[in-house]
Amino acid sequence: MIKCLLLTILVISPISICAKKDLMINECHNTQVPSICMQCLESDPTSVQANPVGIAGIILQCLDAHLHIIINNITDLSSKKDEGEVKTALEVCKKDLSMNVATNLSEAKRSLKTGDYDKVNHLIELALGFPLQCLFKLKLVKFMSPQLSSQINIYGQLSDAAMRIIDRF
């Protein structure tokens, strides 16, 4: 009896994991950036057990983590600048991202848990506006950081992936 139970567990468990991996692949395939989506999901060991709502939640976690990377980069860039337009623009960006985006993402996570998916997408879209405005402000003062631009681009791609996945609920 025990041998039969163990054999059943050993046979069914890999099938279940493969099915969940297929769900991850399917959800990410329906985004514009499947590779970024999959990198995010594969960075979380719980993703193979997640349903579509859980997958969206993991992507929100990746957005939050990526937000902190962007804020740290802006803090570093700002610390290397003397007073002036560029430093002021960087400080405004840091404040907007630290307060507004973080708040929107936290609210999006709560709304995902309560099933208010339209609100989740709205909050993700609002949150995305701040990093994009930041890039625009920095271009106005003729400051360019390829690394920061790349990080914000990835943040935008993750935002798009989350919204597309949530749209399918």
Secondary structure by P-SEA (a helix, b strand, c coil): caaaaaaaaaaaaaaaaaaaaaaaaaaaaacccaaaaaaaaaaccccccccaaaaaaaaaaaaaaaaaaaaaaaaaaaaaccccaaaaaaaaaaaaaacaaaaaaaaaaaaaaacaaaaaaaaaaaaaaaaaaaaaaaaaaccccaaaaaaaaaaaaaaaaaaaaaaac
